[in-house]
């Protein structure tokens, strides 16, 4: 095809209908052109740098004189924007800015040549100027670059108001059209909720968070609205990778997966689980809790094979769990409960045997899982239930309570009955009975089964006592005073039948100790029955003190201490014979030589080493039993009996008979007594404690006790913020956290639980948000959300969450998890709040 050729510059011209050459401006017909070579006048459509209508007068004076011939309409429309790439003067080649073939400093904006399509790079500020293609073979190398950013400088206002009227009209029509468009959409796109809060929000009837025009004050949100908004937003917050806004992205994803599963959305839960599996830095055991929740939902749908497959995968992940992290204990309890429900109790035993710890960490996990699984969401409540005062096997008890909460009471009872340790078995059976009494609806069948367990012939009196005490404790926590007053006498009657001798065991002889190598409990009787009796008596004492009956309480507590002392010899006596091996080794060897009939020196030396090793084990065992007694006594100090406990501790520590002596002054018991003596203004008790330490090193107050005392005093006067500041002072990476992390978490959970029940939602939120970061905080926000549902205040908390600027993604996801845990799957109705159990008439 032949193109038209300009008679002046001989350039080929593509357009057929132009009158002037676009390169040199000459007339294509060879006749003189009336059009100047300068840029054409702007069309009615605005151009970026053209003077607006009514602009400066000198704009016209800068143009060449002469009469302008109007351009045809088609050409005018094509050139009106001055965006035609060929609309440049050939003389502009020397002035054009040459594009860089590669991005370099300040030349980062990509531009494509309209002729040869070669890509070049220019300074973003050079938009709208003549540029030269970086391809040396380009036929038409100069073209006008597109503008990168529109930045119009304000000009003098037009005398006519017509443009303003037109603009306002256009905007109005656009707004109305947008409103109609979104109104007819079946599923409007939700506003993303991450850590950037929505200042003014509303929720439509479908539960999606939407931006509103004006703030009409707090709105009351329904469960359906909150649930739908959560399930949309929780996916978005898992995408936040900034460590400042999401301190643990893997944990956020774990919570998202578990939340979807708890809501019955298994496809979405699996999607989030796959995302969690793709995170290379996420510990494998993070997958256990989502897998367990998915399996429970599968089990509820009668998909037993799928539930077993999920459990098997979780069991494989459990092989890599840390034995020291508290969340590993949580995962072990959750997985163990699922395995028992699936008829795989042996595998559950294997899981908890690897992580079983009877210490603060283990007990905290047991209480935490019970609070979540049972939907009490109340760590303060969990701390005062009698079966939680001292837990011989925390993970086992956690499994029992999980099964009861999941509606698997039969499986829980069978699992508890297989427990080998007597004290642990009775504690688990008490938990089985008590947990079933927590809730607003207790059936006659449940009460009958508990009564049968308590009265079964052949049961130990301590078991009967603990079961009745558990029922009384559960109902007392829910203000069921009548049932408490019926159950307590039954518990005391059973306690009176306990035949464990009070007082310490006698020290074994040197021959007996030497021969105890390889024997359990250093050759002493099994301490479990004495421990079970002590815990039963403690249950009664604690309930009596809660009922404001200090004399009856002290009687039972004294009995508990007597039973507990029968677990082993006096710790002072056991320590004395171990120290004797170092201070008077020759005398000990002579005695061993005599009682064992040894004549060979080598045999005597080996016998002495073995005897000393057994003395050390006996001393350690007696010390552990002393610590148990200390912890039991400490549970009573905040409630009362402080003077009685101090008198008992002082008398035991200063007894002249080493067989009766208990070194309570070297424990944390005096520290807690003094802290609460100061709080309660019991000055005579505080002075007595100081006097006892005159001849000793000054009494050092335990740092966690000090935090607890100060926090409880501040909370009692409603100073929530000050209390959280005090706990925070020992928190994340502080000295107290480094030395006593589990005790600090236990304290924070206990105090937070009380705050959630007594303070407003806003005050509770501020209290929690002010505390230290870490695992505690996400656990606390989960409980907070669940508790708000139980209290009927979910909407109040949701309003705060929508506006929260400082809620980390992990804590936000945990809050969402708490809401959904309390709501349950969408097909379920809201769980009832804690109330007086509806015990049927005559069932007692």
NUKEPA-606856 format. One record per residue: residue in one letter; x, y, z of N, C-alpha, C in turn. Coordinates in steps of 0.1 Angstrom, whole numbers, plus 5000, padded with zeros to 4 digits. Layout:
BEGIN
AXYZXYZXYZ;...
END
This chain:
BEGIN
X500949885000500050005000500950125000;X500650224991501350354991500750455000;X501650515008501150625017501350755010;X500550855015500750985010502051045014;X502651125005504051185008503951335009;X504551385020504551535021505451595010;X504851695003505651754992506851834997;X506851875010507951955016509051875021;X508751775030509751695037509951555033;X509051515023509051385017508751265027;X508151305039507851205049506551135045;X506451005049505250925046504250965057;X502950985053501951025062500850915062;X500550865074499550755075498150795073;X497750905078496350945077496050995063;X494850965058494451005045493751145045;X493251185056492351305056492951425063;X494351425066494951535071495251635060;X495151765064495451875054496851915055;X497451905067498851955069499751835073;X500951835070501951735074502151735089;X502051625095502151625110503651635114;X504651635104506051645108506551785106;X506251835094506851975091505852085091;X504552045091503452145091503052195077;X503752155067503452205054502152145049;X501452215039500252175033500452055025;X499651945027499751825019499351845005;X498651955002498251984988499252064981;X500252114988501252204981500952344982;X499752374987499352514989499752575002;X499952705003500352755016499252735027;X499752695039498752665050498652785059;X497352805063497052905073497352865087;X497652735089497852685103499352715107;X499552775118500952795123501552665127;X502852655128503552535133503552515147;X503052615154502952595169501852495172;X501752455185500752355189499352415187;X498352335183497052385181496352435193;X495352515192494552565203493952445210;X493752465223493052355231491652335227;X491252215227489752185224488952215237;X487652185236486852215247487152115259;X487852005256488251915267489451965273;X489551975286490752025292492051955289;X493152025287494451965286495252005298;X496251925302496951935315497452075317;X498152135307498852265309498252385302;X497152365295496452475288495852565298;X495852695295495252795304493752775304;X493052765315491652745315490952865310;X489552845308488752955302488853075312;X489053185305489153315313490453325320;X491553255314492853255320493553385317;X494853395319495653515317495553565303;X495553695302495353765289496553745280;X497753725285498953715277499053585270;X498153485273498253355267498053375252;X497153455248496853475234497953555227;X498553645234499553735228500753655224;X501053535231502253465228502153385215;X500953375209500653295197500953385184;X501353325173501653405161500353465156;X500553585150499353655144498853585132;X497653615129497153545117495753495119;X495053465109493753405110493753255110;X493153195121493253055122492052995115;X492452885107491352815100490852705109;X489552695111489052595120489352455114;X489852365123490152225119488852145118;X488852045109487651955108487451895122;X486151855124485751805137486451675141;X486651585131487351455134488751475138;X489451575131490851595134490951665148;X490051755151490051825163489851725175;X488851635173488651535184489851445186;X490551415175491751325177492851395184;X492951525182494151595187493851675200;X492651675204492151755215493051735228;X493451615231494151585243495651605241;X496151635230497551645227498351515231;X497651405229498251275233498651195220;X498451255208498851185196500451175196;X500951055196502351035196503151095185;X502451125174503151185162503051335162;X502351395172502151535172503351615177;X504451605170505651675174506351735162;X507051845164507751905153509051835151;X509451815138510751755135511851825141;X511751945143512852025149512951995164;X512051915169512051885184513051775187;X513651705176514451595179515651635188;X516251745184517451795192517051825206;X515751875209515351915222514851795230;X514451685224513751575231514651515241;X514051465251514851395262514951255258;X516251205257516451065253516150965264;X515350865261514950765271516150675273;X516250625286517350525290516850385286;X517750305281517350165277517050075289;X517650115301517450035313517050135324;X516350095334516050185346517350215353;X517550345355518650395363518150495373;X519050555380518750645391517850765385;X516750785391515750895387515050865374;X515450755367514750725354514150585357;X512950585362512350455366511050425360;X510450535354509150515348509250455334;X508550345332508550275319507650345309;X508250365296507450425285507750335273;X506650315265506850235253506650325241;X507550315232507550395219506350345211;X505450445207504250415199504550365185;X505850385180506150345166506750205166;X507850185174508550055173508249965186;X507550025196507249955208508449915216;X509549995214510749965223510450035237;X510849965247510650015261511850095265;X511550215270512550295276512150355289;X513050425296512750475310513050625311;X512150695318512350835319512150875334;X512450995337512151055350510651075351;X509951025362508551045363508051185362;X508951285365508651425365508551475350;X509051405340509151445327507951405318;X506851365325505651335318505051445310;X504551415298503951525290504951595281;X506251565282507351635274507751545262;X508451605252508951535241510051445245;X510051325242511151225245511551155232;X512751105232513351035221513450885224;X512950805215513050655216514550615217;X514850515226516150465227516650375216;X515650345207516050255196516550345184;X517850325181518450415171517850395157;X517150275155516550245142515150285141;X514550345151513150385151512950495140;X511850475132511550565121511150695126;X510250695137509850825142510150825157;X511350865160511950845174511350945184;X510751055180510351155190508851145192;X508451145204506951145207506751205221;X505551245223505151305236504951195246;X505651195257505451095268504151115275;X503551005280502351025288502651085302;X501651155307501851215320501751115331;X502651115341502651015351501651055362;X501551175366500651215376500051355373;X498851375376498151495373498351585385;X498951695382499151795393498851935388;X497551965388497152095382497252205393;X497952305389498052425398496852505398;X496452555409495152635409495252755401;X494252785392494252905384493253005389;X493153115383492153215387490853155384;X489853175393488553115391487853175379;X487053095373486253135362485153225366;X484853325358483753415361482453345360;X482353235352481153165350481153055360;X479953025366479752915376479252785369;X479152795356478652675349479452555351;X480752555350481652435352481352375366;X481252455376481052405390479652335391;X478652395385477352335385477352195378;X478052195366478052075359478851965367;X479952005373480751905381479951845393;X479251935400478451885411477351795406;X476751825395475651745390476151605386;X477351605380477951475376478251395388;X478851455398479151375411477951325417;X476851405417475651365424475051245417;X475051245403474451135395475351015398;X476651035398477550915401477350855414;X477150935424476950885438475650805438;X474550855432473250785432473450655425;X474150655414474350535406475150425414;X476150475421476950375429476150315440;X475250405446474450345457473450245452;X472850265440471950175434472750045431;X473950055425474749945421475049855433;X475549905444475849825456474649775463;X473549845462472349795469471749675462;X471949655449471449535442472449425442;X473549435448474549325448474149225459;X474149095456473748995465474848985476;X476148985473477148975483478149095482;X477949205489478849315488480149275493;X481149335487482549315491482849375505;X483349285515483549335528484749435529;X484649525538485749605541486849525549;X488049525544489149445551489349505565;X489349405575489649445588490949395593;X491949475592493249435598493549525610;X494749555612495049635624494749785622;X494449825609494049955607492549965610;X492150035620490750025625489750095616;X488550055616487450135610486950235619;X487150365616486750465626485250465628;X484450455618483050465619482550345611;X481950245618481550125611480050095614;X479550015606478149965608478149825602;X477249745605477149605600475749595594;X475749545582474449535575473749405580;X472649375574471849265579472449135576;X473449135567474249005564475448995573;X475749085581476849075590478149125585;X478149195574479449245568479749385573;X481049405576481449535581481449635569;X480749745571480649845560480949985566;X481450065558481750205562480450285561;X480150355572478950435573479250585571;X478250655568478450805565478650875578;X477850845588478050925600477950825612;X478550875623478550795635477350815643;X476550715645475250725652475450665666;X476650635671476850585684476950435683;X477250365695477450225695476150155690;X476350055681475249975676475249845683;X474049785685473949655690474049555679;X475049465679475249365669474649225674;X474149155664473649025667474748915666;X474548805671475548695670475748665655;X474748665647474948635633475748745626;X475548865629476348975623477848965627;X478048945640479448935645480148815638;X479448695638480048575632480448595618;X479548655610479848665596480948765593;X481048875601482148965599483448905603;X483448825614484648755618485148655608;X484348575602484748475593485248535580;X484848665577485448725565486748795569;X486848855580487948935583489148855587;X488948735593490048665599490948615588;X490448595576491348555565492248675561;X491748795562492548915558493648935568;X493448915581494448945591495548845590;X495348725585496448625583497448675573;X497048765564497948815554498848925558;X498648965570499549075576500849005580;X501949055574503248995576504149085584;X503749215586504549305593504649265608;X505849235613506049185626505549275637;X505549405633505049505643503449495645;X502849445635501349435635500849295637;X501749195635501449055636502648985641;X502748975654504048925660504348785657;X503248705653503448565650502448525639;X502848545626501948515615501448365615;X502348275619501948135620500848105630;X500948175642499948155652498648215648;X498748335641497448395635496748295626;X497548225617496948135608496348015615;X497047965626496547855634495247895640;X495148015645493848055651492748065641;X493148115629492148125618491547985615;X492447895613492047755610491147695621;X491547715633490747665644489347735645;X489347865642488147945643487147895632;X487547875620486747815610486147685614;X487047595619486547465623485547475634;X485747555644484747575655483447625650;X483447705639482247755633481547655624;X482247535622481647435613482047455599;X482947545595483347575582484647495579;X484447365576485647275575486447305562;X485847335551486647365539487547485541;X487047595547487847705550488947675561;X488547595570489547545580490747475574;X490347385565491447315558492347405549;X491747505543492447595535493547675544;X493047715555494047785564495047685570;X494647565572495647465576496747435566;X496347435553497347415543498247535542;X497747655544498547775545499547775557;X499047715568499947705579501047605576;X500747495569501647395566502747445556;X502347545549503347605539504347705545;X504047735558504947835564506147755570;X507247765564508447685568508947715582;X508647825587509247855601508247825612;X507047765608506047735618506347595624;X506347585638506547455644505447365639;X505747235637504747145632503547125642;X503847135655502847115665501747225665;X502047335658501047435656499747385649;X499947275641498847215634497947135642;X498347095654497547005662496147055666;X496147175672494847235677493847245665;X494247305653493247305642492847165638;X493747075637493446935633492446875643;X492646895656491746845666490346905665;X490347035663488947095661488247045649;X489047025638488446975626487846835628;X488646755636488246615638486946605647;X486846695657485646695665484446735657;X484546825647483446855638483146735629;X484146675624483946555616483246445624;X483646425637482946325645481546365648;X481246485649479846535652478946505639;X479546495628478846465615478846315612;X479246235621479346095619480446055609;X481346135607482446105597483646055605;X483445935610484445875619485745845612;X485745795600486945765593487845895591;X487146005587487846135585488346185598;X487646165609488046215622489346135626;X489346005624490545925627491745965619;X491446005606492646045597493146175603;X492346275606492746395612493546375625;X493046285633493746255646495146195643;X495246105633496446045630497546145626;X497046235617498046345613498446425625;X497546465634497846535646498846465655;X498646335656499546245664500946245658;X501046245645502346255639503046385642;X502246495642502846625645503246635660;X502546555669502846565683504246505686;X504746425677506046365680507146475681;X506846585675507846695675507546805684;X506646785694506246885703507446905713;X507647035717508547065728507947015741;X508846965750508346915763508347025773;X508747145769508847255779507847375776;X507447385764506547495760505147465766;X504447575771503147555777502147515766;X502247575754501247545744501347405739;X502547335742502647195739501747115749;X501647155761500747095771499347115767;X498947235762497647255757497247165746;X498247145736497947065725497846915729;X498646875739498646735743497246705750;X496746795757495446775763494346765753;X494346855743493346855732493446735724;X494646695720494746565712494446445720;X494846445733494446325741492946305743;X492246415745490846405746490146345733;X490646395722490146345709490446195707;X491646155710492046015709491145925717;X490945965730490045885738488645875732;X488145985727486745985721486745885709;X487845865703487845785691488245635694;X488245605707488645475712490045435711;X490945545711492345525710493045565723;X492545515735493045565748494545525750;X494945415744496345385745497245485740;X496945545728497745645722497645775730;X496445805736496345915745497345905757;X497445785762498345765773499745795769;X500145755757501445775752501745925751;X500745995746500946145744501246215758;X500346185768500446255780501646205788;X502146085786503246035794504546115790;X504546165778505746245774505746385779;X504646435783504546575787503946595801;X503646495808503046505821503946575831;X503446685836504146765846503246805857;X503546775870502746815881503346945887;X503147055880503747175884502847295880;X503347415882502547535878502147535864;X503147495855502847495841501747405837;X501947275842500947175839499547215844;X499447265856498147295862497547415855;X498347505850497847625842497247575829;X497847485823497347425810496047355813;X495947275824494747205827493547305829;X493747405837492747505839492347585827;X493347615819493147695807492247615797;X492647485794491847405785490447385790;X490347365804488947345809488147475807;X488747585809487947715807487447725793;X488247685783487947695769486947595765;X487247465768486447355764485047355770;X484947395783483647395790482947525788;X483547625781482947755778482647835791;X483447805801483247895813484048025810;X485148015803486048135799486448215811;X486648145822486848215835487948145843;X489148205842490248145850490148175865;X489448275868489248295883488348185888;X487348155881486448045886487247915886;X488047885875488747755875489747745886;X490247855891491247855902490647825915;X489347835917488847805931487947685931;X487947605920487247475920488147375928;X487547305937488347225946489247125939;X488847065928489646965922490847035914;X490847165913491947235907492947295917;X492647275930493547335940494947275939;X494947145937496247065935495946955926;X496646945915496346845905497546745903;X497346625908498446525907498946505892;X498046485883498346465869497546565860;X498046685858497246785851496846755837;X497646685829497246655815496146555815;X496246455824495146355825493846415829;X493846505839492646575843492146665832;X493046725825492546805813491846725803;X492246605800491546515791490146485796;X490046455809488746415815487846525813;X488246655816487346765815486946795801;X487946775792487646795778486546705773;X486646575777485646485772484246515778;X484246555791482946585796482346705789;X483146805786482646925780482246895765;X482846795759482446755745481246655745;X480646635756479546535757479946395757;X481146365761481746225761481946185776;X480946195784481046165798481446015801;X480845925793481045785795482545755792;X483045805781484445785778485345845788;X484945965793485746025804485845945816;X484745885820484645805832485545685831;X485445615819486245495817487745525817;X488045635811489545675811490045705825;X489145775833489545815847489745685855;X488945585853488945465861490245385858;X490945405847492145335844493345395850;X493245505856494445575862495045495873;X496345475873497045395882497245455896;X497645585896497945655909496645685916;X496545645929495245655936494845805938;X495845895941495446035943495046095930;X495646065919495346115906493946065902;X493645935904492445875900491245945907;X491445965920490346035928490146175924;X491246245920491146385916490446385902;X490746295893490046295880488646255881;X488246165890486846135892486046255898;X486746325907486146445913485946545902;X486946565893486746655881485646615872;X485446485870484446425862483046465867;X482946455881481646485887481346635887;X482346705892482146855893481946925880;X482646885869482546955857481146935851;X480446825853479146805848478146895855;X478446945867477547035874477647175871;X478647215862478747355858477947375845;X476947455846476147495835474747525840;X473947565830472647615834471547495834;X471947385828471047275827471747145831;X471347085842471946965847470746865848;X470946755840469846655840469746565852;X468646505854468446415866469346295864;X469646255851470446145849471946165853;X472346285851473746325855473846315870;X472946375877472946375892472946235897;X472146145891472046005895473345935894;X474045955882475345895880476345935890;X476346065893477346115903477046055916;X475846045920475445985933475845845934;X475745775922476145635922477645615924;X478345705917479845705919480245725933;X479645825940480045855953479645745963;X478645675960478145575970478545435966;X479345415956479645275952480445205963;X479945085966480645005976482044975973;X482944985982484344955979485145075976;X484545195973485245315971485945355984;X487045425983487745475994486945596000;X486945616013486245736018486745866013;X487945876009488545996004487946025990;X487645925982487045935969485545995971;X484845925980483445975982483446115987;X484446155996484546296000484746385989;X485646355980486046445969484946455959;X484146355956483046365947482046455952;X481646445965480646535971481146675972;X482446685975482946825976483046885962;X483246815951483346865938481946915934;X480946845937479546885934479247015941;X479647025954479447145962480147265957;X481447235953482247345947481747405934;X481247315925480747355912479447435914;X478647395924477347475926477647595934;X478547595943478947725950479447825941;X480147785930480647885921479547945913;X478347885913477247935906476147975915;X476548005928475548045938474447945942;X474747815940473847715944474047685959;X473647775968473947755982473247635988;X472047615984471247505990471947375987;X472347345975473047225972474347205979;X475047325981476347315988476047276003;X475047326009474847296023474347146024;X473847086014473446946014474646856012;X475546896003476746815999477846816009;X478046936015479246946024479146846036;X478046836043477946736054478246596049;X477846556037478046426031479546406029;X480246516025481646506023482446486036;X481946556046482646556059482346416066;X481246356064480946226069481946126063;X482146136050483146046043484546066048;X484846196050486246226055486546166069;X485546166077485646116090486045966090;X485745896079486045756078487445726073;X488145826069489545806063490445756075;X491145646072491945586082493445606081;X493845706073495345736072495845796085;X496845736090497445796103497945936101;X497646026110498246166108499646156114;X500446256109501846266114502846196104;X504146226106505146186096505446036098;X506045976087506545846088507845846096;X508145736102509445726108510545706098;X511745756102512945736093513245586091;X513545536079514045406078515445386084;X515745266087517145236093518145246082;X519445246086520445256076520445126067;X520145016073520044896065518944896055;X517744956059516644966050516845066039;X517545176042517845276032518845216022;X519845146027520845086018520144986008;X519244906014518544806005517444865997;X517144995997516045055990516345085976;X517645065972518045095958517145025948;X516545105938515745045928514245025932;X513945045945512545035949511845165948;X510545165945509845295944509645355957;X509645495957509445575969510545545980;X511745515975512945485984512545375994;X511745275990511445165999510345206009;X509745326009508645366018507345316012;X506245316021504945286016504545386005;X503645345996503145435985502445555992;X502945675988502345795995501045835989;X500545775978499345815971498045815980;X497845715988496645715997496645836007;X497845866013497945976022497746106015;X498246116002498046235994496546255991;X495846145987494446155983493646195996;X493946146007493246186020493446336023;X494746376021495046526023494246616014;X494146576001493446655992491946655995;X491446545999490046546003489746636014;X490546626025490346716036490546866033;X491446886023491647026018490347076011;X489746996004488447025997487447076007;X487247006018486347036028486747176034;X487947186038488447306044488247426035;X488447416023488347526013486847566012;X485947476011484547506010484047566023;X484447526034484047586047484547726048;X485747756043486247896044485447976034;X485147926022484348006013482948036018;X482447946027481147966033481248056046;X482448106048482748196059482548126073;X483148006073483147926085484547886089;X485347986094486747966096487147856106;X486347836117486747736127486647596120;X485547566114485347436107486447416096;X486747526090487747516079489147486085;X489447546096490847516102490847376107;X489747326112489747186117490047086106;X489447116094489647026083491047046077;X491547166077492847196072493947136080;X493747136093494747066102494746916099;X493646866097493546716094494246696080;X494146786071494746766058496346766059;X496846856068498246866070498746736077;X497946676086498346556092498446436082;X497446426073497546326063498746346054;X498946466050500046496041501446466047;X501546476060502846456066503146306066;X502046216064502246076064502846026051;X503046116042503546076029505046036029;X505746086039507246066040507646106054;X508946076058509446126070509646286070;X509846336081510146486082511246526073;X511046636065512046676056513346716064;X513146776076514346806084515146686088;X514446576092515146456096515746386084;X515146386072515746326060516946406056;X516946536057518046626053519246596063;X518846576075519946556085520746436083;X520146326079520846196077521646206064;X521246286054521946306042523246386045;X523046496052524146576056525146506065;X524746416072525546336081526646256073;X526246216060527146136052528346226048;X528146356048529246436044530046486056;X529346516067530046566079530646456088;X530046346088530446236097530546106089;X531246106078531245986069531945866076;X532945896084533545776091532645706100;X531845786108530845726117529845646109;X529345696098528345636090528945506085;X530145506080530745386075530845276085;X531245316097531345216108530045146111;X528945236111527645176113527245086102;X527545126089527245036078528044906079;X529244916082530144796084529544696094;X528944756104528344676115527044606111;X526144696105524744636102524844546090;X525744576081525844496068526744376069;X527644376080528544266082529644266071;X530144386068531144406057532544406063;X533544336057534944336061535844386051;X535444386038536244436027536044586025;X537144656025537144806024536444846011;X536744786000536144825987534644805988;X534144695994532744675995532044776004;X532844816015532344916024532145046017;X533145086009533145216002531945215992;X531745105985530545095976529245105983;X529145035995527945036003527645176008;X528745246012528545386017528045476006;X528545465994528145545982526645515979;X526245385980524845355977523945415988;X524345396000523545456011523445606010;X524545676007524445816006523445855994;X523545785983522645815972521145795976;X520845695984519445665989519045775999;X520045826007519645936016519346066009;X520046085998519746205990518346195983;X518046075978516746055972515646075983;X515846025995514846036005514646186009;X515746266009515646406013514946476002;X515146445989514446505978512946475979;X512646355981511246315982510546385993;X511146396005510546466016510446616013;X511346666006511246806002510146835993;X509846745983508746755974507446755982;X507346665992506146655999505946786008;X507046836013506846966020506347076011;X506847085999506447185989504947165986;X504447045986503047025983502247085995;X502647066007501947116019502047276019;X503147326014503247476013502247526003;X502147465992501147505982499747495986;X499447395994498047375999497747496009;X498647516018498447626027498347766020;X499147786010499147916003497747935997;X497047835992495747855986494747915996;X494947906009494047956019494348096023;X495648136022496048266027495248386022;X494848396009494048516005492648516011;X492148396014490748396019490648416034;X491748386041491648396056492548296062;X492348266076493148176084494648206084;X494948336082496348376081497048356095;X496448396105497048386119497248236122;X496248156120496348016123497447946115;X497547986102498547926094499947966098;X500048086102501348136107501748066120;X500848056129501147986142501547846139;X500847776130501247636127502647626120;X502847716111504147716104505347746113;X505147846122506247876132506447766141;X505447706147505547596156506247476150;X505947446137506547336130507947356127;X508347486124509747516120510647516132;X510147536144510947556156510747436166;X510147326161509947206169511347146173;X511447106186512747056191512946916185;X511946836183512046706178512246706163;X513346666158513646676144512646596135;X512046496142511046416134509746486132;X509546596140508346676139508646806131;X509846836129510246976124509946976109;X509347096105509147126091509647266088;X510547276079511247416077510447506069;X509247546074508347636067508947776065;X509847816075510447946074511347966062;X511747856056512647856044511847846031;X510547856032509747846020509147976017;X508247986007507548106003506348136011;X505948046020504748066028504748196036;X505848216044505848346052505848466043;X506348466031506348576022504848616018;X504048516014502648546011501848586023;X502148526035501448566047501748716050;X502948756049503248896052502648996042;X502648956029502049036019500549066022;X499848956025498448976027498149036041;X499049016051498949076064498949236062;X499849276053499949416050498649466043;X498249396033497049436026495849446034;X495649346043494449346052494649426065;X495749496066496049576078496149496091;X496649376089496849286101498249306106;X498449416113499849466117500449376127;X499649316136500249226146500849106140;X500149056129500748936122501948976115;X501949086108503149126101504349146110;X504149206122505149216132505749086137;X504848996139505248856144506148786134;X505748806121506648746111507948806110;X508048936112509349006112510248966124;X509548946136510248906148510948766146;X510148676139510648546137511948536129;X512248646121513348656113514548736118;X514348776131515448856137516748786137;X516748666140518048586141518348516128;X517648556117517848496104518248606094;X518448566082518548666072517248736070;X517248856066515948926064515048856055;X513748856058512748786050512648856036;X512948776026512848826012511448796007;X510748896003509448885997509548825983;X508848715981508748655967508248765957;X508848785946508448885937507048865931;X506648745929505348715923504248745934;X504648705947503748745958503548895959;X504648965958504549115959503649165948;X503749115936502949165925501449125928;X501249005933499848965935499249055946;X499949075956499349155967498949295963;X499949355956499649495951498549505941;X498549405932497449405922496149385928;X496049285938494749265944494249385952;X495149455958494749575966494249675956;X494849695945494449795935493149765929;X492949635926491649585920490549605930;X490749575942489749585952489149725953;X489949825949489449965949489150015935;X489049925925488649955912489750025903;X490950015907492050085900492649985890;X491849955880492249855870493549885863;X493650005858494850045851496050035859;X496050085871497150075880497549925883;X496549845884496849705887497549635875;X497049665863497749615851499149665849;X499349795853500749845852501649775862;X501149735873501949665883502349525878;X501349455873501649325867502549335855;X502349435847503149455835504649485839;X504849545851506249575855507049445857;X506449335859507249215860507049125848;X506449185838506049105826507149075816;X506749085804507449035792508949075793;X509748975794511248995794511749065807;X510849085817511249145829511949035838;X512449075849513148985858512248875863;X511048915867510048825873509648715862;X509548765850509148675839510248575836;X511448625837512648535835512748425845;X512448455858512648365869511348285871;X510248335870508948265873507948295862;X508148255850507248285839505848215841;X505848095845504548025847503748075858;X504448115869503648165881503148305877;X503848385869503448515865502248505856;X502248405847501048385838499848345846;X500048255856498948205864498348325872;X499248405877498748525884497948615875;X498448645863497848735854496448685850;X496448555847495148495843494148495854;X494548475867493648475878493048615880;X493948715880493548855882492648905870;X493048865858492348905846490948845846;X490748725851489448655852488548735861;X489148785872488348855881487848995875;X488849055868488549185862487449175852;X487449065844486449045833485049035839;X484948975851483648955857483149075864;X484049165869483549285877483649415870;X484649435861484749565854483949565842;X483849685836483149705823483949645812;X483349635801484049575789485149665785;X484949805785486049895782487149885792;X486849875804487949875815488649745814;X487949635811488649505809489549505797;X489049565786489849575774491149645777;X491049765783492249845787493149765796;X492649695805493449615815494249515807;X493649435798494349335791495349395781;X494949495774495849545764497049615770;X496949655782498149715789499149615794;X498749485794499649385800500749345790;X501649265794502749225786502349135774;X503149135763502749055752503148915754;X502848825744503148685745501948595745;X502248475749501248375749500048405758;X500448465769499348505779498348595773;X498748695765497848795760496848735750;X497348655741496348595732495348505739;X495848435749494948345757493948435764;X494348545769493448625777492348685768;X492748735756491748795747490748685742;X491248565740490248455737489248435748;X489748435760488748415772487848535773;X488448655770487648785772486448785762;X486748745749485648735740484548635744;X485048515748484048415752483248455764;X483948525773483248565785482248675782;X482548765772481548865768480348805763;X480448695756479248625751478448565762;X479148505772478448455783477748555791;X478248675792477648785799476648865791;X476448825779475548905770476049035766;X477449045766478049175762478949165750;X478549065741479349045729479349175720;X478249235719478149355711479049465716;X479049485729479949585735481349565732;X481849445733483249415729483449425714;X482549385706482649395692482849545688;X482149635694482249775691483649815694;X484249775704485649815708486649755698;X486449625694487349555685487349625671;X486149675667486049745654486949875653;X486949935665487650065665489150055670;X489549935674490849915680491949945670;X492850035674494050065667495249985671;X495249935683496449885690496349735692;X495349665685495249525687496049445677;X497049375682497949295673497149195666;X497549155654496849055646496648925654;X497648875661497448755669496348765679;X496348875686495348905697493948915690;X493948985679492648995672492048865668;X492948775662492548645658492048565670;X492748575681492448505694491048555699;X490848685697489448735701488348675692;X488648675679487648615670487448465674;X488548395678488448255682487548245694;X487648335703486848335715485348355713;X485048445704483648475700483048345694;X483748295684483148175677483148055687;X484048035696484047925705482847935714;X482448055718481348075726480048055718;X480048105706478848095697478547945694;X479647875691479547735686479247735671;X479147615666478847605651477547675648;X477347715636476247805633474847735635;X474847605635473547535637473147535652;X474147555660473947555675473347685680;X472647685690472147805697473247855706;X473147975711474148025720474047945733;X475247915739475247845752474647935763;X474047875772473547945784474647995793;X474348105800475348155809475348065822;X476448095830476548015842475448055851;X474747955856473647985865473547875875;X472547875884472347775894471847645887;X472547535888472147415881470747375884;X470047335874468647305876468547155880;X468847135893468746995898467346955900;X466846855894465446815895465046775909;X463846805912463346775926463446625928;X464046595940464246455944465446395939;X466146455930467346395924468446395934;X468446485943469546485953469546365962;
END
